[in-house]
Amino acid sequence: MRVYFPGRGTLAEEWMQQAEADGKALLEARAKAGERAAMVIHLLGSRGITLSEGDAARVRECTDLDTLGRWFDRAIHAESALDVFAEDAQAAAEDRG
């Protein structure tokens, strides 16, 4: 829905249009991340790998498409959920100390 202000082309109208575009892009990015998360969970489930509630929440809550892609790639050959997330946990531990 487009909102027009009196005196089209005003700074307020430009801000409103930018906010509208930013909001739309954010919603699209979240939808794409949700789809990828569902793919990771589905792939693991179809391979007989059960995720803990914590791991499933971690996947569902992730919004980083690169991370979700990495998890999907690992899930293809993983023998357990640990195989999917192990390198991320190791990297986080190294960052802490």
C-alpha positions in Angstrom: 0.0 0.0 0.0 1.5 3.3 -1.0 0.8 6.4 1.1 1.0 9.7 -0.6 1.6 12.9 1.4 0.5 16.4 0.4 3.3 17.9 -1.5 4.6 14.7 -3.1 8.4 14.3 -3.2 8.8 15.6 0.3 11.4 14.3 2.7 8.8 12.7 4.8 7.4 10.8 1.9 10.9 9.6 0.9 11.4 8.3 4.5 8.1 6.6 4.5 8.8 4.9 1.2 12.3 3.8 2.4 10.9 2.4 5.6 8.3 0.5 3.6 10.9 -1.0 1.3 13.2 -1.9 4.3 10.3 -3.6 6.0 9.4 -5.6 2.9 13.0 -6.7 2.5 13.3 -7.7 6.1 10.1 -9.8 5.9 11.4 -11.5 2.7 14.7 -12.3 4.3 13.0 -13.8 7.4 10.7 -15.9 5.1 13.7 -17.2 3.2 15.6 -18.0 6.4 12.5 -19.8 7.7 12.3 -21.9 4.5 16.0 -22.8 4.8 15.7 -23.7 8.4 12.7 -26.0 7.6 14.8 -27.6 4.9 17.6 -28.4 7.4 15.2 -29.8 9.9 13.4 -31.9 7.2 16.6 -33.2 5.8 17.9 -34.3 9.2 14.6 -35.9 10.0 14.4 -37.7 6.7 17.9 -39.2 7.4 16.7 -40.4 10.8 18.6 -37.8 12.8 16.6 -36.3 15.7 17.3 -32.8 16.9 17.1 -31.9 20.5 14.6 -29.1 21.3 17.5 -26.7 21.8 19.1 -27.6 18.4 15.8 -27.4 16.6 15.1 -24.0 18.2 18.7 -22.9 17.2 17.9 -23.8 13.6 14.5 -22.2 13.5 15.7 -19.0 15.1 18.8 -18.6 12.8 18.4 -15.8 10.3 21.9 -16.0 8.8 21.5 -17.6 5.3 25.1 -18.5 5.1 25.0 -20.4 8.4 21.8 -22.2 7.4 23.4 -23.2 4.1 26.4 -24.5 5.9 24.2 -26.6 8.2 22.3 -27.9 5.2 25.5 -29.0 3.5 26.7 -30.7 6.6 23.3 -32.4 7.2 23.7 -34.2 3.8 26.5 -36.4 5.2 25.9 -36.0 9.0 25.6 -39.1 11.1 24.3 -37.1 14.1 23.2 -33.6 15.0 26.7 -33.1 16.5 28.2 -33.4 13.0 26.0 -30.5 11.9 26.9 -28.0 14.7 30.3 -29.2 15.9 32.5 -26.8 13.9 30.3 -23.9 15.0 30.6 -24.8 18.6 34.4 -25.2 18.3 34.8 -21.8 16.5 32.7 -20.1 19.3 34.9 -21.7 22.0 38.0 -20.5 20.2 36.5 -17.0 20.0 35.9 -16.9 23.7 39.4 -17.8 24.7 
